[in-house]
Amino acid sequence: MNDIDIWLITIMVFLPTAGALLLALMPARSEHIKQVSLLITALTFVVTILVAGRFDLSNSEMQMVFRFPWIKSFNIEYYMGIDGISLPLVILTSFLSMLSMLASWKITPNIKGYCILFLLLETGMLGVFVSLDFFLFYVFWEVMLLPMYFLIGIWGGGRREYSALKFFLYTLLGSVLILVAMLMFFYASDATLLEPETIAKLGIPENVKHTFDILALQQLGQLESGSPFGSNLQLIAFVLLFIGFAIKVPVFPFHTWLPDAHVDAPTPISMILAGVLLKMGGYGIIRIAYPICPEGAYYFAAPLALLGVWSILYGAFAAMAQTDFKRLVAYSSVSHMGYVLLGIAAWGATADGWTPETWKMGMNGAMFQMIAHGISSAGMFFIVGVAYDRVHHRDLNQFGGLAARLPVYSGLAFGIFFAGLGLPGLCGFIGEVFVVLGAYGYSKLFGILAAAAVILTAGYILWTIQRVFLGAEYRGPHEDNLYPLEVREIACAVPLLILAVVLGVYPDALLMYMQPSVDLLVDNLAEFSERATQLVAEK
């Protein structure tokens, strides 16, 4: 436990909350609320970079770990740490929060309330990715729910109250399922079953039996001598956890809240929703559902992989059918996040061609896809928002010829949309290829279908580019309002495009952080495969 690590991670998580408290003391009509909010998000991003600078690339295990008693009677702790799975998501969160706050400059009604809720949302998102106590994880998971509800319901457009309520109810349902699973683990856990060296390594307090320690629960779930979480508990808990996290991903058929939330959310909140909140579901599956319930994960591998493939295809076809620019991008997120689920689920020791190495490729692809999609989807929603600010509509049938009127904007849009398409040399390509290769080792059919879906993605992306940017010069609604990009708007879009190119050309910039931790997770679960195969055969 290092004091510098404690302060860095704590400041990183709670600096936005401190900023929200500062804003609460400022006059509601102050001209500096947006500037202070942007400064807070920028400082938070700087702190995440400092955390990354202290990260040991050669260490695949949890780093910068610290724990302090919080609610002693239930062994609940202020327990945090970071590894190669959580660090990229932390950096992505702070980076997109900073850009989204910059994109919020034109939001005018009750800007003080907006910025306070935005900063509280950032604390909730960051806290989820660094919490190692399940109870603390759940608290941060819930913290981000209310700010997002109000940000959509108050500052959104169209049917904002309906969309905000739908988001709230879906997410709350998932939260209840996660809570039930968490309590099942707590009361079934027995930390005394762990080896003394494991207890010492994790820093578990003496004589603790029931625990919310995520790392200890992972060890208990994978015990070779027999997990205290019996087969039935693992199967039931895994289903509860998966549904809870799949709602956030979102996976078909739990996705229906997403298009409405995106369409009615303001542009900066759509950027956060697609860029970060969807990744929280994938992170929960990787960090909690799979390691703690390996038997359940192995048992349901085929249905989950099928859901991943179906989400890829369904999202792509649904996107092709849209005439609303923003709804099209929303359904593209369903398709792209399907790759994440497929890469995670491609675990089958009895499948022809499956090896731990193919699963490592799928899991690393899933992690890479989450980061890549966070970049490209946030960029695509920003591009849609810029067009809407000028012409005040999102009807694809009324666009056309924007490239002739807004060449800089169109050039940035081409690059960001091609990143979402998965064009080689851009970030979307790497994750999708790794997932397809990993899925092919699990099921040739699933691998072929996932690869073929790239054609559908190219179809709706290219068709969108044709309808919005190409053709005769724009002569639609508010054509006189097509002013060039502002410096602020360029500052939002250019970093996203640069990052998409850097990760596409040099993927090791990301893989060198995440791969050791992902490989360690796969190795631990692969050791479970032989026993899991026997258990599944018995069932």
C-alpha positions in Angstrom: 0.0 0.0 0.0 1.6 3.2 -1.2 0.3 6.6 0.0 0.9 8.1 -3.4 -1.3 5.4 -5.0 -4.0 6.0 -2.4 -4.2 9.7 -3.0 -3.9 9.5 -6.8 -6.8 7.0 -7.2 -8.9 8.8 -4.5 -8.3 12.2 -6.1 -9.0 10.7 -9.6 -12.4 9.3 -8.5 -13.6 12.2 -6.2 -12.1 15.2 -7.9 -15.3 15.6 -10.1 -17.4 15.4 -6.9 -15.3 18.1 -5.3 -15.8 20.1 -8.4 -19.6 19.6 -8.2 -19.5 20.9 -4.6 -17.6 23.9 -5.8 -20.1 24.6 -8.5 -22.9 24.3 -5.9 -21.4 27.3 -4.0 -21.1 29.4 -7.2 -23.9 31.8 -8.2 -26.3 30.1 -10.7 -25.8 32.9 -13.2 -22.0 32.9 -13.0 -20.3 33.1 -16.4 -17.5 30.7 -15.2 -19.5 27.6 -14.5 -18.6 25.9 -17.8 -15.0 26.9 -17.6 -14.7 25.5 -14.0 -16.4 22.3 -15.1 -14.1 21.9 -18.1 -11.1 22.6 -15.8 -12.2 19.9 -13.4 -12.6 17.3 -16.1 -9.3 18.2 -17.6 -7.5 17.9 -14.2 -9.2 14.5 -13.7 -7.8 13.4 -17.0 -4.4 14.6 -16.0 -4.6 12.5 -12.8 -5.6 9.4 -14.8 -2.5 10.0 -16.9 -0.4 10.1 -13.7 -2.0 6.9 -12.6 -1.1 5.3 -16.0 2.5 6.6 -15.6 2.8 4.6 -12.4 1.4 1.4 -13.9 3.8 -1.5 -14.3 3.4 -3.0 -17.7 5.2 -6.2 -16.7 2.7 -6.9 -13.9 -0.5 -8.7 -14.9 -2.1 -8.6 -11.5 -3.9 -5.9 -9.6 -1.8 -2.8 -8.9 -2.0 0.3 -6.7 -4.2 -1.7 -4.3 -5.4 -0.2 -1.0 -8.1 -1.0 1.4 -9.6 0.6 4.5 -12.5 -0.6 6.7 -15.7 1.2 5.9 -18.7 -0.7 7.4 -16.9 -3.1 9.7 -20.0 -5.1 10.8 -20.4 -6.4 7.2 -16.8 -6.5 6.2 -17.4 -3.7 3.7 -14.2 -1.8 2.7 -13.1 1.2 0.8 -11.1 -1.1 -1.4 -9.7 0.0 -4.8 -7.0 -1.0 -7.3 -6.3 -1.0 -11.0 -5.1 -3.5 -13.6 -4.7 -3.7 -17.4 -8.5 -4.4 -17.8 -9.6 -1.3 -15.8 -6.9 1.2 -16.6 -7.8 1.7 -20.3 -11.5 2.2 -19.4 -10.5 4.7 -16.7 -8.5 6.7 -19.2 -11.3 6.5 -21.8 -13.8 7.7 -19.2 -11.8 10.8 -18.1 -10.9 11.6 -21.8 -14.4 11.4 -23.1 -15.7 13.3 -20.0 -13.4 16.2 -20.8 -14.4 16.2 -24.5 -18.1 15.9 -23.7 -17.9 18.8 -21.3 -16.3 20.8 -24.1 -19.1 19.7 -26.4 -21.6 21.0 -23.7 -20.8 24.7 -24.4 -24.1 25.4 -26.2 -26.3 23.9 -23.4 -27.8 27.0 -21.7 -30.8 26.3 -19.5 -29.8 25.7 -15.9 -26.2 25.1 -16.8 -25.2 24.9 -13.1 -27.4 21.9 -12.5 -26.2 20.3 -15.7 -22.6 20.6 -14.8 -23.1 19.4 -11.2 -24.9 16.3 -12.4 -22.3 15.7 -15.2 -19.4 15.8 -12.6 -21.3 13.4 -10.3 -21.8 11.1 -13.2 -18.0 11.1 -13.9 -17.3 10.1 -10.3 -19.8 7.2 -10.6 -18.2 5.9 -13.8 -14.6 6.1 -12.5 -15.6 4.5 -9.2 -17.1 1.4 -11.0 -13.8 0.7 -12.8 -11.5 0.9 -9.8 -13.7 -0.7 -7.0 -12.6 -4.1 -5.7 -15.3 -4.3 -3.0 -18.5 -5.6 -4.6 -20.6 -3.4 -2.3 -18.5 -0.3 -3.2 -18.8 -1.3 -6.9 -22.6 -1.4 -6.5 -22.7 2.0 -4.8 -20.8 3.6 -7.7 -23.0 1.7 -10.2 -26.0 3.2 -8.6 -24.5 6.7 -8.3 -24.3 7.1 -12.0 -28.0 6.2 -12.5 -29.7 9.3 -11.2 -27.5 11.9 -12.9 -27.9 10.2 -16.2 -31.7 10.1 -15.7 -31.9 13.8 -15.0 -29.4 14.7 -17.7 -31.7 13.0 -20.3 -35.0 13.9 -18.7 -34.3 17.7 -18.3 -31.8 18.6 -21.0 -32.9 16.1 -23.7 -35.3 16.7 -26.6 -38.3 15.0 -28.1 -39.8 12.5 -25.6 -37.1 13.1 -23.1 -39.2 12.2 -20.0 -40.3 8.9 -21.6 -36.7 8.0 -22.7 -35.2 8.9 -19.3 -37.8 6.9 -17.4 -37.2 3.9 -19.7 -33.5 4.1 -19.2 -34.0 4.4 -15.4 -36.4 1.4 -15.2 -34.2 -0.9 -17.4 -31.1 0.0 -15.5 -32.8 -0.3 -12.1 -34.0 -3.8 -13.0 -30.5 -4.8 -13.9 -29.3 -3.3 -10.6 -31.7 -5.3 -8.6 -30.6 -8.5 -10.3 -26.9 -7.6 -9.6 -27.8 -6.8 -5.9 -29.5 -10.3 -5.5 -26.4 -12.0 -6.9 -24.1 -10.0 -4.7 -26.0 -11.0 -1.6 -25.9 -14.6 -2.7 -22.1 -14.5 -3.0 -21.7 -12.7 0.3 -23.7 -15.2 2.4 -22.2 -18.2 0.6 -18.6 -17.0 0.8 -16.1 -18.4 3.2 -12.7 -16.7 2.9 -11.2 -19.1 5.4 -11.2 -21.8 2.6 -8.5 -19.9 0.8 -4.9 -20.8 1.1 -3.0 -18.8 3.8 -0.7 -17.3 1.2 -3.7 -16.2 -0.9 -5.3 -14.6 2.2 -2.0 -12.8 2.9 -1.5 -11.7 -0.7 -5.0 -10.3 -1.0 -4.7 -8.6 2.4 -8.0 -10.1 3.7 -8.5 -9.3 7.4 -8.1 -12.2 9.8 -11.1 -14.4 10.7 -13.2 -13.0 7.9 -15.7 -15.5 6.5 -18.3 -13.6 4.5 -16.8 -11.0 2.2 -17.6 -8.6 -0.6 -13.9 -8.7 -1.8 -14.2 -9.2 -5.5 -10.7 -10.7 -5.8 -11.5 -13.1 -3.0 -14.8 -14.0 -4.5 -13.0 -14.8 -7.8 -10.6 -17.1 -6.0 -13.5 -18.8 -4.2 -15.4 -19.3 -7.4 -12.5 -21.0 -9.0 -11.3 -23.2 -6.1 -10.0 -26.6 -7.4 -11.0 -28.2 -4.1 -14.6 -27.2 -4.6 -16.2 -23.7 -4.6 -18.4 -22.7 -1.7 -20.7 -21.4 -4.5 -22.3 -24.7 -5.5 -23.3 -25.5 -9.1 -26.8 -24.3 -8.7 -25.8 -21.0 -7.1 -23.2 -20.3 -9.8 -25.7 -21.0 -12.6 -28.5 -18.8 -11.0 -26.1 -16.0 -10.0 -24.5 -16.0 -13.4 -27.9 -15.6 -15.1 -28.7 -12.7 -12.8 -25.4 -11.0 -13.3 -25.4 -11.5 -17.0 -28.9 -10.0 -17.4 -27.9 -7.1 -15.1 -24.8 -6.3 -17.1 -26.3 -7.2 -20.5 -28.9 -4.5 -20.1 -26.1 -2.0 -19.9 -24.1 -3.4 -22.8 -26.8 -3.6 -24.3 -27.4 -7.1 -25.7 -30.5 -8.2 -27.7 -33.2 -8.4 -26.4 -32.3 -6.0 -23.5 -31.4 -3.2 -25.9 -34.7 -1.4 -26.5 -34.0 1.5 -24.0 -30.9 2.5 -26.0 -32.2 4.0 -29.2 -34.8 6.1 -27.3 -32.2 7.3 -24.8 -29.7 8.2 -27.5 -32.3 10.0 -29.7 -33.6 12.2 -26.9 -30.3 12.8 -24.9 -28.3 15.9 -25.6 -25.2 15.3 -27.8 -22.6 15.3 -24.9 -24.6 12.9 -22.9 -25.0 10.6 -26.0 -21.2 10.7 -26.2 -20.9 9.5 -22.6 -23.7 7.0 -22.9 -22.2 5.3 -25.9 -18.5 5.9 -25.1 -18.5 4.8 -21.4 -21.8 3.6 -19.9 -22.1 0.7 -22.4 -18.6 -0.4 -21.5 -19.6 -0.7 -17.8 -21.7 -3.7 -18.8 -18.9 -5.4 -20.6 -16.5 -4.6 -17.8 -18.9 -6.2 -15.3 -19.1 -9.4 -17.2 -15.3 -9.6 -17.5 -14.5 -8.5 -14.0 -17.3 -10.1 -12.0 -19.6 -12.6 -13.8 -17.0 -14.8 -15.5 -14.3 -15.0 -12.7 -16.8 -15.5 -9.8 -19.1 -17.8 -11.7 -16.9 -19.8 -14.1 -19.1 -22.8 -14.1 -22.1 -20.7 -15.1 -20.1 -18.8 -17.7 -18.9 -22.1 -19.2 -22.3 -23.7 -19.1 -23.9 -20.8 -20.9 -21.1 -20.1 -23.4 -23.0 -21.2 -26.5 -26.2 -19.2 -25.8 -24.1 -16.1 -25.0 -22.0 -16.5 -28.1 -25.2 -16.9 -30.1 -26.6 -13.7 -28.5 -23.4 -11.9 -29.5 -23.8 -13.0 -33.1 -27.5 -12.1 -33.2 -26.8 -8.7 -31.7 -24.2 -8.0 -34.4 -26.5 -8.9 -37.2 -29.7 -7.5 -35.7 -28.0 -4.1 -34.9 -26.6 -3.9 -38.4 -29.9 -4.6 -40.1 -31.8 -2.3 -37.8 -29.3 0.5 -38.5 -29.8 0.1 -42.2 -33.5 0.6 -41.8 -33.3 3.9 -40.0 -34.0 7.3 -41.4 -33.1 9.2 -38.2 -29.4 10.0 -38.2 -29.0 9.5 -34.5 -31.1 6.4 -34.2 -28.9 4.8 -36.9 -25.8 5.4 -34.8 -27.5 4.1 -31.7 -28.4 0.8 -33.4 -24.8 0.6 -34.7 -23.7 0.5 -31.1 -25.9 -2.6 -30.5 -24.1 -4.3 -33.4 -20.6 -3.2 -32.4 -21.1 -4.3 -28.8 -22.2 -7.7 -30.0 -18.6 -8.2 -31.0 -17.7 -7.6 -27.4 -20.0 -10.3 -26.1 -19.0 -12.8 -28.8 -15.3 -12.3 -27.9 -16.0 -12.8 -24.2 -18.2 -15.8 -24.7 -16.0 -17.8 -27.1 -15.0 -20.3 -24.3 -15.4 -24.0 -25.0 -12.7 -26.5 -24.2 -14.6 -29.2 -26.2 -15.1 -27.1 -29.3 -13.1 -28.0 -32.3 -10.1 -25.7 -32.8 -10.6 -24.0 -29.4 -7.5 -23.4 -27.3 -6.8 -20.9 -24.5 -4.8 -18.9 -27.1 -7.8 -18.5 -29.4 -9.9 -17.3 -26.4 -7.1 -14.9 -25.4 -7.4 -13.4 -28.9 -11.2 -13.2 -28.5 -11.0 -11.6 -25.0 -8.3 -9.1 -26.0 -10.4 -8.3 -29.1 -13.4 -7.7 -26.9 -11.5 -5.4 -24.6 -10.0 -3.6 -27.6 -13.4 -3.3 -29.2 -14.8 -1.6 -26.1 -12.1 1.1 -26.3 -12.4 1.4 -30.0 -16.1 1.7 -30.0 -15.9 4.2 -27.1 -13.8 6.4 -29.4 -15.7 6.0 -32.7 -19.2 6.0 -31.2 -18.6 9.2 -29.2 -17.2 10.7 -32.4 -20.2 9.7 -34.5 -22.7 11.1 -32.0 -20.7 14.3 -31.9 -20.8 14.5 -35.7 -24.6 14.0 -35.6 -24.9 16.7 -32.9 -22.9 19.2 -35.0 -25.2 18.7 -38.0 -28.3 19.0 -35.8 -27.1 22.2 -34.2 -27.1 23.8 -37.7 -30.1 22.3 -39.6 -32.3 21.3 -36.6 -33.3 17.9 -38.0 -31.8 14.4 -38.2 -33.8 13.1 -41.2 -31.4 11.3 -43.5 -33.7 11.8 -46.4 -33.4 15.6 -46.1 -29.6 15.7 -46.0 -27.1 15.5 -48.9 -24.2 17.6 -50.1 -22.8 18.7 -46.7 -19.3 18.0 -48.0 -19.6 20.9 -50.5 -20.7 23.3 -47.7 -18.6 22.0 -44.8 -15.4 20.4 -46.1 -13.5 20.3 -42.7 -16.5 18.9 -40.9 -17.1 16.3 -43.6 -13.4 15.2 -43.6 -13.5 14.6 -39.8 -16.8 12.8 -40.2 -15.4 10.5 -42.9 -12.5 9.5 -40.7 -14.6 8.9 -37.6 -17.3 7.0 -39.5 -14.7 4.8 -41.2 -13.3 4.0 -37.8 -16.7 2.8 -36.8 -16.9 0.8 -40.1 -13.7 -1.1 -39.1 -11.5 0.2 -42.0 -7.9 -1.2 -41.7 -5.6 1.4 -40.3 -8.3 2.6 -37.9 -9.2 1.4 -34.4 -12.4 -0.5 -35.2 -10.6 -3.0 -37.4 -8.3 -4.4 -34.7 -10.9 -5.4 -32.2 -13.3 -6.9 -34.8 -10.6 -9.0 -36.4 -9.4 -10.4 -33.0 -12.9 -11.2 -32.0 -13.6 -12.9 -35.4 -10.4 -15.0 -35.1 -11.2 -16.0 -31.5 -14.8 -16.8 -32.3 -13.7 -18.9 -35.3 -11.7 -21.1 -32.9 -14.8 -21.7 -30.9 -17.3 -22.0 -33.8 -16.5 -21.7 -37.4 -20.2 -20.7 -38.1 -20.1 -17.9 -35.5 -16.8 -16.7 -36.8 -18.0 -16.6 -40.4 -21.3 -14.8 -39.5 -19.4 -12.2 -37.4 -17.0 -11.6 -40.3 -19.8 -11.4 -42.8 -21.5 -8.7 -40.7 -18.7 -6.3 -41.6 -20.3 -6.1 -45.0 -23.6 -4.9 -43.4 -21.7 -2.4 -41.3 -20.0 -1.1 -44.5 -23.4 -0.9 -46.1 -25.1 1.3 -43.6 -22.0 3.5 -42.9 -21.4 4.1 -46.6 -25.0 4.6 -47.3 -25.1 7.2 -44.5 -22.1 9.0 -45.8 -23.6 9.1 -49.3 -27.0 10.4 -48.1 -25.5 13.0 -45.7 -22.3 14.3 -47.2 -22.3 13.5 -51.0 -24.3 14.6 -53.9 -25.5 18.1 -54.9 -24.9 21.0 -52.5 -27.2 20.9 -49.4 -30.6 22.6 -50.1 -32.6 21.4 -47.1 -34.0 23.0 -44.0 -32.0 25.9 -42.5 -29.4 25.8 -45.3 -28.4 29.3 -44.5 -27.2 28.2 -41.1 -24.4 25.9 -42.3 -21.6 27.9 -40.7 -18.1 26.3 -40.6 -16.8 24.3 -37.6 -15.9 26.4 -34.5 -12.5 26.0 -32.9 -14.2 24.3 -29.9 -15.9 21.8 -32.2 -12.6 21.0 -34.0 -11.0 20.5 -30.6 -13.7 17.9 -29.8 -13.5 15.9 -33.0 -9.7 16.0 -33.9 -8.5 14.2 -30.7 -11.0 11.4 -31.3 -9.9 11.0 -34.9 -6.2 11.1 -33.9 -6.7 8.4 -31.3 -8.7 6.2 -33.8 -5.7 6.4 -36.2 -3.1 5.8 -33.5 -4.8 2.7 -32.2 -5.4 1.4 -35.7 -1.8 1.9 -36.8 -0.2 1.0 -33.5 -2.5 -1.2 -31.5 0.2 -2.2 -29.1 -0.2 1.3 -27.5 -3.3 -0.2 -25.9 -2.5 -3.9 -25.9 0.6 -3.5 -23.9 -1.5 -2.3 -21.0 -4.4 -4.7 -21.2 -3.0 -7.9 -22.7 -1.1 -9.2 -19.6 -4.2 -8.9 -17.4 -6.6 -10.3 -20.0 -4.2 -13.3 -20.6 -4.0 -13.9 -16.9 -7.8 -14.0 -16.6 -8.0 -16.5 -19.5 -5.3 -18.7 -18.1 -7.1 -18.9 -14.7 -10.4 -19.7 -16.3 -8.8 -22.2 -18.8 -7.5 -24.2 -15.9 -11.1 -24.5 -14.8 -12.1 -25.9 -18.2 -11.3 -29.6 -17.6 -13.4 -29.8 -14.4 -16.1 -27.6 -16.0 -16.3 -30.0 -18.9 -16.9 -32.9 -16.6 -19.5 -30.9 -14.6 -21.4 -29.9 -17.8 -21.3 -33.5 -19.0 -22.8 -34.7 -15.8 -25.7 -32.3 -16.2 
